[in-house]
Amino acid sequence: MKTETGIQKTKGGAVYPAIARALGKLGSDISLARRARRISTADFAAQMGVSRATLQRLEAGDAGCSLNTLASALHALGRVDLLRDLLDQASDDVGLMVMRNSIPRRVKGRVQAPSAGGQSETDLEEGIGW
């Protein structure tokens, strides 16, 4: 069901147009990868452990398909690594930029309490032991 703004509603929530387009492309890409490997829908669905109807929904970009269905399709295609590394920290440019921007420009030294056999504060002030 679409609203006036073009946002689809499913039992799982809203599906924004950009998401619907991305899911449609993902479904088409899965279909293309399956066909390039010359795997029938019946065989592919059996490898995934789902019905042909569920596979057809996935390949159509249905937003109601589960994440497990997607993972099963990627596994059957030998590409589950794509899901595993989807938001890997090492390739998350935005996350790395935020972390880099949070690094302080200066780091102040900490005054440590003298240890049992260590130097006193007056020794440190006078530069003894440097």
Residue pairs with C-beta under 8 A, 6 or more apart in sequence:
1 8
1 9
2 8
2 9
3 9
6 17
7 14
7 15
7 16
7 17
8 14
8 15
8 20
8 63
9 15
10 63
10 64
11 64
12 63
12 64
15 23
15 63
19 63
20 61
20 63
23 61
23 62
23 63
24 60
24 61
25 61
26 61
26 70
27 58
27 59
27 60
27 61
27 62
28 59
28 61
30 58
30 59
30 73
30 77
31 59
33 77
33 79
34 41
34 44
34 59
34 77
37 77
39 47
39 76
41 52
41 55
41 56
42 52
44 55
44 73
44 76
45 51
45 52
45 54
45 55
47 76
48 54
48 55
48 69
48 72
48 73
48 75
48 76
49 72
50 69
50 72
54 65
54 69
55 73
57 64
57 65
58 65
58 69
58 70
58 73
70 83
71 80
71 83
74 80
74 82
74 83
85 91
89 95
89 96
114 120
114 121
119 128
119 129
123 129
